[in-house]
Amino acid sequence: MSTQPAAKRDERFMARALELARCGLGRTRPNPAVGCVIVHGEQIVAEGFHARAGSDHAEVAALRNLSVPGSECELYVNLEPCSHFNRTPPCTNAVLASGIRRVVIGTIDTNPRVSGRGVTVLREAGIEVVCGVLEQQSRQLNAPFFKHIATGLPFVSVKYAMSLDGKIGTRSGDSAWISGEASRDHVQTLRNTYDAIMVGTTTLKKDDPRLNCRLEAGRDPMRVVLDARLESSPTSRVFDTANASTKILIFAAEGLDAERVAARRGEGVEVALVATDKRGWLDERAVLEALGQRDVLSVLVEGGGALVGSLLERRLVDRVYAFIAPRLIGGADAPSPIAGLGAATMADVIDLEQRQIALLGDDVLIWGDVPNALRDLTPRKPGSP
């Protein structure tokens, strides 16, 4: 199937597999988000997606819904089927048992336990395998998974809302609300797909956020607070353990008084101690390493300019979401979304990649990826497509 119409056909069905995969975002860690469709002729006859770790993988979920002979069907999946035992049996076993004659894959799984082995198993069994259909979209969807596999670190996105003149609040600190309702609704959608959401104590004191997801069928991310000296108030809304459906985690500095740490832990939150830098700030990389060890694949940072600026300077940010409102605040002392030293020359600025723009009510959302060598991991394609 090398003709252009056939290629477009493969892309159409792969696009549906990607749509299904998105249903699992923020819910499958440490596993990737995977969707699968099974096609008979020109009709999709079965679908499935991976809902959570330990549940059926997408291929198995789709095959369970198949009511026609597999030997007459093709299977589309955005990530290479696994070929090893873990919490569930290998997906390649299920595909082989079904009699599926053709498998189309979005991208190779860079997990060393897979990494082309699934493709090899299928091809050696005589199944036609096509790789690299909508590969860029497939890679982008599971960028957090690929980064975690390669580095042990989570994928970090920063989010901020600012005025047209680049301010995130007035000189008095008032910031409710810069962006419109449509933008704020979209933030809830983002929270629903990230494993964790992170702020510093400045944002905690100024905004007293809940850091939950307020979508009707949404899922709360893990709430992460950077509080080097454990100065945050236990009565802050983020620490409302009675209404917390996910873990609340405070990162504090190593060497703090043990009784102080124990007191916070006694309030129902987890406290993790990490090293500090010369400024006395928490070492953000150590924080991310600790989150990665907890199988957190993605983090949405909703902190202020100091935290965002520090993360960017250390090249720890992978993606930026900027919500821009058509409002002017002015004032030299009004806060901006990114603090720190900043670029010395235009040659030092960060040019976002994979940029996209969307209108949200009266606001404009611009988002894109920060160039990062750790994330530039091109998967190996076994054999010819």
C-alpha positions as CSV (number, residue, x, y, z in Angstrom):
1,M,0.0,0.0,0.0
2,S,2.3,2.7,-1.2
3,T,0.0,4.8,-3.4
4,Q,-1.0,8.3,-2.2
5,P,-4.7,7.3,-1.7
6,A,-3.6,4.4,0.5
7,A,-1.3,6.7,2.5
8,K,-4.2,9.1,3.1
9,R,-6.4,6.2,4.1
10,D,-3.8,5.0,6.7
11,E,-3.6,8.6,8.1
12,R,-7.3,8.8,8.4
13,F,-7.6,5.7,10.6
14,M,-4.4,6.6,12.5
15,A,-6.0,10.0,13.3
16,R,-8.8,8.1,15.0
17,A,-6.4,6.0,17.0
18,L,-4.7,9.2,18.2
19,E,-8.1,10.6,19.2
20,L,-8.8,7.5,21.2
21,A,-5.3,7.6,22.8
22,R,-6.0,11.1,24.1
23,C,-8.8,9.7,26.3
24,G,-6.1,8.2,28.5
25,L,-3.9,11.3,28.9
26,G,-3.1,11.9,32.6
27,R,-4.5,8.5,33.6
28,T,-2.1,5.8,32.4
29,R,1.2,6.6,34.1
30,P,3.8,5.1,33.9
31,N,2.4,3.8,30.7
32,P,1.9,5.7,27.4
33,A,-1.4,6.9,26.0
34,V,-2.4,4.5,23.3
35,G,-5.5,4.1,21.0
36,C,-6.3,1.4,18.6
37,V,-8.8,0.9,15.7
38,I,-9.6,-2.2,13.7
39,V,-10.7,-1.7,10.2
40,H,-12.7,-4.1,7.9
41,G,-12.6,-2.8,4.4
42,E,-13.3,0.9,4.8
43,Q,-15.2,0.6,8.1
44,I,-14.0,0.8,11.6
45,V,-15.4,-2.3,13.3
46,A,-13.7,-2.1,16.7
47,E,-12.0,0.5,18.9
48,G,-10.2,0.6,22.2
49,F,-7.7,2.7,24.3
50,H,-5.5,2.1,27.3
51,A,-7.5,3.5,30.2
52,R,-5.1,3.1,33.2
53,A,-2.0,1.1,34.2
54,G,-2.9,-2.5,34.7
55,S,-5.9,-2.4,32.5
56,D,-6.1,-3.8,29.0
57,H,-3.8,-2.3,26.5
58,A,-5.4,-0.5,23.5
59,E,-4.9,-3.4,21.1
60,V,-6.5,-6.0,23.5
61,A,-9.3,-3.6,24.3
62,A,-10.1,-3.2,20.6
63,L,-9.8,-6.9,19.9
64,R,-12.3,-7.7,22.7
65,N,-14.8,-5.6,20.7
66,L,-14.1,-7.3,17.4
67,S,-17.1,-9.3,16.0
68,V,-15.7,-10.1,12.5
69,P,-12.8,-12.4,11.6
70,G,-9.5,-10.8,12.3
71,S,-8.0,-12.3,9.2
72,E,-10.1,-9.9,7.2
73,C,-9.0,-6.8,9.2
74,E,-6.2,-4.3,9.7
75,L,-5.2,-2.9,13.0
76,Y,-4.1,0.8,13.6
77,V,-2.3,1.8,16.7
78,N,-0.3,4.9,17.5
79,L,2.5,3.1,19.4
80,E,4.3,-0.1,18.6
81,P,2.6,-3.1,20.3
82,C,4.5,-4.5,23.3
83,S,6.1,-7.9,23.1
84,H,6.9,-8.6,26.8
85,F,5.1,-9.6,29.9
86,N,4.5,-6.9,32.6
87,R,1.2,-6.3,34.4
88,T,-0.5,-7.7,31.3
89,P,0.6,-10.2,28.6
90,P,2.2,-9.0,25.3
91,C,0.0,-7.3,22.9
92,T,1.7,-9.0,20.0
93,N,0.3,-12.3,21.3
94,A,-3.2,-11.0,21.1
95,V,-2.6,-9.6,17.6
96,L,-1.2,-12.9,16.4
97,A,-4.0,-14.9,18.0
98,S,-6.6,-12.7,16.3
99,G,-5.4,-13.4,12.8
100,I,-5.0,-9.7,11.9
101,R,-3.3,-9.5,8.5
102,R,-1.9,-5.9,8.6
103,V,-0.7,-3.7,11.4
104,V,-0.1,0.1,10.9
105,I,1.9,1.8,13.7
106,G,2.3,5.5,14.4
107,T,5.7,5.3,16.0
108,I,8.2,2.9,17.5
109,D,8.2,2.5,21.3
110,T,11.6,3.6,22.6
111,N,11.3,1.7,25.8
112,P,14.3,-0.7,25.7
113,R,12.0,-3.6,26.4
114,V,10.2,-3.0,23.2
115,S,12.1,-0.8,20.7
116,G,11.3,-2.6,17.5
117,R,10.9,-6.1,19.0
118,G,7.1,-5.8,18.6
119,V,7.5,-5.1,14.9
120,T,9.9,-7.9,14.5
121,V,7.6,-10.4,16.2
122,L,4.7,-9.4,13.9
123,R,6.7,-9.5,10.7
124,E,8.3,-12.8,11.5
125,A,4.8,-14.2,11.8
126,G,4.0,-13.0,8.3
127,I,2.0,-9.9,9.2
128,E,2.4,-6.9,7.0
129,V,3.6,-4.0,9.3
130,V,3.7,-0.3,8.3
131,C,5.5,2.1,10.6
132,G,5.7,5.9,10.8
133,V,2.1,6.9,9.9
134,L,1.4,10.3,11.5
135,E,4.6,9.8,13.3
136,Q,5.1,13.4,14.4
137,Q,1.7,13.5,16.0
138,S,2.2,10.1,17.6
139,R,5.6,11.3,19.1
140,Q,4.1,14.5,20.3
141,L,1.2,12.9,22.0
142,N,3.5,10.7,24.1
143,A,6.3,13.1,24.5
144,P,6.1,12.8,28.3
145,F,6.5,9.0,28.1
146,F,9.4,9.2,25.7
147,K,11.2,11.8,27.8
148,H,10.7,9.8,31.0
149,I,12.0,6.6,29.3
150,A,15.1,8.5,28.0
151,T,16.0,10.7,31.0
152,G,13.9,9.6,34.0
153,L,12.5,13.2,34.1
154,P,8.9,14.3,33.6
155,F,7.8,16.4,30.7
156,V,7.5,20.0,32.0
157,S,5.0,22.6,30.6
158,V,4.6,26.1,32.0
159,K,1.3,27.9,31.7
160,Y,0.6,31.6,32.3
161,A,-1.9,34.2,31.4
162,M,-0.7,37.7,30.6
163,S,-1.9,41.0,29.2
164,L,-1.1,42.3,25.8
165,D,1.9,44.2,27.3
166,G,3.3,41.1,29.0
167,K,2.0,41.5,32.6
168,I,0.6,38.8,34.8
169,G,-0.8,41.2,37.3
170,T,-1.0,44.8,38.4
171,R,1.6,46.6,40.4
172,S,-0.4,45.8,43.5
173,G,-0.5,42.1,42.7
174,D,-4.1,41.9,41.5
175,S,-4.5,39.3,38.8
176,A,-8.1,38.0,38.9
177,W,-8.8,37.8,36.1
178,I,-6.4,38.6,33.3
179,S,-7.7,36.0,30.9
180,G,-11.3,35.3,29.9
181,E,-13.6,32.5,30.8
182,A,-12.8,30.4,27.7
183,S,-9.1,30.5,28.6
184,R,-9.7,29.5,32.1
185,D,-11.9,26.6,30.9
186,H,-9.0,25.5,28.7
187,V,-6.7,25.5,31.7
188,Q,-9.0,22.9,33.3
189,T,-8.7,20.8,30.2
190,L,-4.9,21.0,30.6
191,R,-5.0,20.0,34.2
192,N,-7.1,17.0,33.3
193,T,-4.3,15.6,31.1
194,Y,-1.2,16.3,33.3
195,D,0.0,13.9,36.0
196,A,1.0,16.8,38.4
197,I,0.6,20.5,38.8
198,M,3.3,22.6,40.5
199,V,3.5,26.0,42.1
200,G,5.8,27.8,44.5
201,T,5.0,29.5,47.8
202,T,4.7,33.0,46.2
203,T,1.8,31.8,44.1
204,L,0.3,29.9,47.0
205,K,0.3,33.0,49.2
206,K,-0.9,35.4,46.5
207,D,-3.6,33.3,44.8
208,D,-4.4,30.5,47.4
209,P,-5.2,28.1,44.5
210,R,-6.9,24.7,44.8
211,L,-4.9,23.2,41.9
212,N,-7.7,20.8,41.1
213,C,-9.6,20.0,37.9
214,R,-13.1,21.4,37.8
215,L,-14.3,19.6,34.7
216,E,-17.4,17.5,35.3
217,A,-15.6,14.2,34.4
218,G,-12.1,15.5,35.2
219,R,-9.3,14.0,37.2
220,D,-7.3,15.9,39.7
221,P,-3.5,16.0,39.1
222,M,-1.1,15.4,41.9
223,R,-0.6,18.7,43.7
224,V,3.1,19.7,44.1
225,V,4.2,22.7,46.2
226,L,7.8,24.0,46.3
227,D,8.2,25.2,49.9
228,A,11.9,25.2,50.8
229,R,11.4,26.2,54.5
230,L,7.9,24.8,55.0
231,E,6.5,28.3,55.4
232,S,3.2,27.7,53.6
233,S,0.0,27.8,55.7
234,P,-1.6,24.4,56.4
235,T,-4.9,26.1,55.9
236,S,-4.2,27.0,52.2
237,R,-6.8,25.5,50.0
238,V,-4.3,23.3,48.2
239,F,-3.8,21.3,51.4
240,D,-7.4,20.5,51.8
241,T,-6.8,16.7,52.2
242,A,-10.5,16.1,53.0
243,N,-11.4,16.9,49.4
244,A,-8.2,15.7,47.7
245,S,-8.6,12.8,45.3
246,T,-4.9,12.6,44.5
247,K,-1.6,13.0,46.4
248,I,-0.4,16.3,47.8
249,L,3.3,16.6,47.8
250,I,5.5,19.3,49.3
251,F,9.2,19.6,48.4
252,A,11.3,21.2,51.1
253,A,15.0,21.7,51.8
254,E,17.2,19.1,53.2
255,G,18.3,19.7,56.8
256,L,15.1,21.2,58.0
257,D,14.1,20.5,61.6
258,A,12.7,17.0,61.9
259,E,9.8,17.9,64.1
260,R,8.7,20.6,61.6
261,V,8.8,18.1,58.8
262,A,6.9,15.5,60.9
263,A,4.3,18.0,61.8
264,R,3.5,18.7,58.1
265,R,3.5,15.0,57.3
266,G,1.0,14.6,60.1
267,E,-1.4,16.8,58.3
268,G,-1.9,14.2,55.6
269,V,0.6,15.5,53.0
270,E,3.8,14.0,51.8
271,V,7.0,15.9,52.3
272,A,10.1,15.2,50.2
273,L,13.4,16.7,51.0
274,V,15.8,17.8,48.3
275,A,19.0,19.8,48.0
276,T,19.1,23.6,47.6
277,D,21.2,25.8,45.3
278,K,23.4,28.8,46.1
279,R,20.3,31.0,46.3
280,G,18.8,28.8,48.9
281,W,16.1,27.7,46.4
282,L,15.2,24.1,45.9
283,D,17.2,22.4,43.2
284,E,14.5,22.2,40.5
285,R,16.2,19.3,38.7
286,A,16.3,17.3,41.9
287,V,12.6,18.0,42.3
288,L,11.9,16.7,38.8
289,E,14.1,13.7,39.4
290,A,12.1,12.9,42.5
291,L,8.9,13.2,40.6
292,G,10.2,11.0,37.8
293,Q,11.1,8.3,40.4
294,R,7.4,8.4,41.4
295,D,6.5,7.7,37.8
296,V,5.2,11.2,37.2
297,L,5.4,11.6,33.4
298,S,4.1,15.2,33.0
299,V,4.1,18.4,35.1
300,L,2.1,21.5,34.5
301,V,3.8,24.5,36.2
302,E,1.4,27.3,37.1
303,G,3.9,29.3,39.2
304,G,5.0,32.9,39.1
305,G,7.8,34.5,37.1
306,A,10.6,33.5,39.5
307,L,9.9,29.8,39.2
308,V,9.2,29.9,35.5
309,G,12.3,31.9,34.8
310,S,14.5,29.6,36.9
311,L,13.2,26.5,35.1
312,L,13.7,28.1,31.7
313,E,17.3,29.2,32.6
314,R,18.1,25.6,33.6
315,R,16.5,24.3,30.3
316,L,14.1,22.2,32.3
317,V,11.0,23.4,30.4
318,D,9.7,21.4,27.5
319,R,6.5,23.3,26.5
320,V,5.0,26.8,27.0
321,Y,1.3,27.8,27.0
322,A,0.8,31.5,26.9
323,F,-2.7,32.9,27.2
324,I,-2.7,36.5,25.9
325,A,-5.6,38.8,26.8
326,P,-6.3,42.0,24.8
327,R,-5.7,44.2,27.9
328,L,-3.1,46.7,28.9
329,I,-1.8,46.8,32.5
330,G,1.3,48.9,32.3
331,G,3.7,49.8,35.0
332,A,7.4,49.1,35.4
333,D,6.8,47.2,38.7
334,A,3.9,45.0,37.4
335,P,5.1,41.4,37.3
336,S,5.9,39.6,34.1
337,P,5.5,35.8,33.5
338,I,9.3,35.1,33.2
339,A,11.7,36.6,35.7
340,G,15.4,35.9,36.1
341,L,18.3,37.3,34.1
342,G,16.7,36.7,30.7
343,A,18.5,36.7,27.4
344,A,21.5,39.0,26.9
345,T,21.2,39.2,23.1
346,M,18.6,38.2,20.5
347,A,20.9,35.3,19.7
348,D,20.2,33.9,23.1
349,V,16.4,34.0,23.0
350,I,14.3,30.8,23.0
351,D,12.4,30.2,19.8
352,L,9.6,27.8,20.3
353,E,9.1,24.9,18.0
354,Q,5.9,23.2,16.8
355,R,4.1,26.4,17.4
356,Q,0.3,26.6,17.4
357,I,-2.2,29.4,17.9
358,A,-5.8,29.3,18.9
359,L,-8.5,31.8,19.7
360,L,-10.2,31.4,23.0
361,G,-13.0,33.9,23.3
362,D,-11.2,37.3,23.2
363,D,-7.9,35.7,24.1
364,V,-5.1,34.2,22.0
365,L,-3.4,31.0,23.1
366,I,0.1,30.4,21.8
367,W,1.9,27.3,22.6
368,G,5.0,25.5,21.5
369,D,7.9,23.3,22.5
370,V,11.3,24.5,23.9
371,P,14.2,23.2,21.9
372,N,15.7,20.5,24.2
373,A,18.3,17.9,23.2
374,L,17.0,15.5,25.9
375,R,13.7,15.3,24.0
376,D,15.2,15.0,20.5
377,L,15.1,11.2,20.4
378,T,14.3,9.9,16.9
379,P,13.0,6.4,17.1
380,R,14.7,3.7,15.1
381,K,12.5,2.2,12.3
382,P,13.1,-1.5,12.0
383,G,13.4,-2.5,8.4
384,S,11.5,-0.7,5.6
385,P,8.0,0.6,6.1
